[in-house]
Amino acid sequence: MFRQDKKITEEMVEETEDIFTLRKMGMDLFLKYMQFKMGMMPGTPFSNPNLFNPQNIHGFMDDMDKSENDLLLAIRCFEKVVEIVPEFYFDWNQLGLLYLEARGGGILALALTAKTGERTKECFEKALELNPAFARGYDGLGTAYETLNDREKAFENKLKAVALQPQSSIYWNSLGLNYALRKELRKAIACYQRALELNPQNMTARRNLQSVMREASKI
């Protein structure tokens, strides 16, 4: 039985065949990675001031390497899960989200590999094949298409997510991001405003709205 306080190693992941243990290890690794990532956000409640100490630069770089390795191991956990039981859409979706994070998180071994972008897309497509009404899958697929510079398909999928769950502040914000990338700033503003109507605590949408309004004021 896997203990949460036990360090997860590559050997442990490769030796494990139980899907529940693999899921647990994968999520624990991902949460550990996110904790480090959020600690690098100055001025937020999650900020870790020790990370910004110039005298700790070598320790910081070591921690960053460990954090990136945690994400790679989390991906491996879920790759094993979908190999063993490929019929669960939520596993494919989680794997797609992990790949998206890797592509956006600066992990060069993944971010610079074209096949990784296609694999990300495949994960969300598989999730949607298994559950065509899965709004989160369409949003993830839309983001995957954005990383592949296909903004039209990204737009189509993000629209589907909003259509399936029009009360989701998250999906309106995500659609706003797509409009902003397409330089359709008025539509982006409308999406961010709708996101904030649905959830005034959505700070990501609030920051995005402020950013796009500054951009629009320069035109």
RABEL-V775328 format. One record per backbone hydrogen bond with DSSP energy under -0.5 kcal/mol. CO is the residue of the C=O (numbers start at 1). NH is the residue of the N-H. If there is no record, write none. Layout:
# RABEL-V775328
CO_NH + CO_NH
This chain:
# RABEL-V775328
3_6 + 7_9 + 9_13 + 10_14 + 11_15 + 12_16 + 17_19 + 18_22 + 19_23 + 20_24 + 21_25 + 22_26 + 23_27 + 24_28 + 25_29 + 26_30 + 27_31 + 28_32 + 29_33 + 30_34 + 31_35 + 32_36 + 33_37 + 34_38 + 35_39 + 36_40 + 37_40 + 38_41 + 39_48 + 40_42 + 41_44 + 44_47 + 47_49 + 48_51 + 49_52 + 50_53 + 52_54 + 53_56 + 54_57 + 56_60 + 57_61 + 58_62 + 59_63 + 60_64 + 61_65 + 62_66 + 63_67 + 64_68 + 65_69 + 66_70 + 67_71 + 68_72 + 69_73 + 70_74 + 71_75 + 72_76 + 73_77 + 74_78 + 75_79 + 76_80 + 77_81 + 78_82 + 79_83 + 80_84 + 81_85 + 85_88 + 87_89 + 88_91 + 88_92 + 89_93 + 90_94 + 91_95 + 92_96 + 93_97 + 94_98 + 95_99 + 96_100 + 97_101 + 98_102 + 99_103 + 100_104 + 101_105 + 102_107 + 106_108 + 107_110 + 107_111 + 108_112 + 110_113 + 112_114 + 113_116 + 113_117 + 114_117 + 114_118 + 115_119 + 116_120 + 117_121 + 118_122 + 119_123 + 120_124 + 121_125 + 122_126 + 123_127 + 124_128 + 125_129 + 126_130 + 127_131 + 131_134 + 133_135 + 134_137 + 134_138 + 135_139 + 136_140 + 137_141 + 138_142 + 139_143 + 140_144 + 141_145 + 142_146 + 143_147 + 144_148 + 145_150 + 146_149 + 149_151 + 150_154 + 151_155 + 152_156 + 153_157 + 154_158 + 155_159 + 156_160 + 157_161 + 158_162 + 159_163 + 160_164 + 161_165 + 165_168 + 167_169 + 168_172 + 169_173 + 170_174 + 171_175 + 172_176 + 173_177 + 174_178 + 175_179 + 176_180 + 177_181 + 178_182 + 179_184 + 180_183 + 183_185 + 184_188 + 185_189 + 186_190 + 187_191 + 188_192 + 189_193 + 190_194 + 191_195 + 192_196 + 193_197 + 194_198 + 195_199 + 199_202 + 201_203 + 202_206 + 203_207 + 204_208 + 205_209 + 206_210 + 207_211 + 208_212 + 209_213 + 210_214 + 211_215 + 212_216 + 213_217 + 214_218 + 215_218 + 216_219
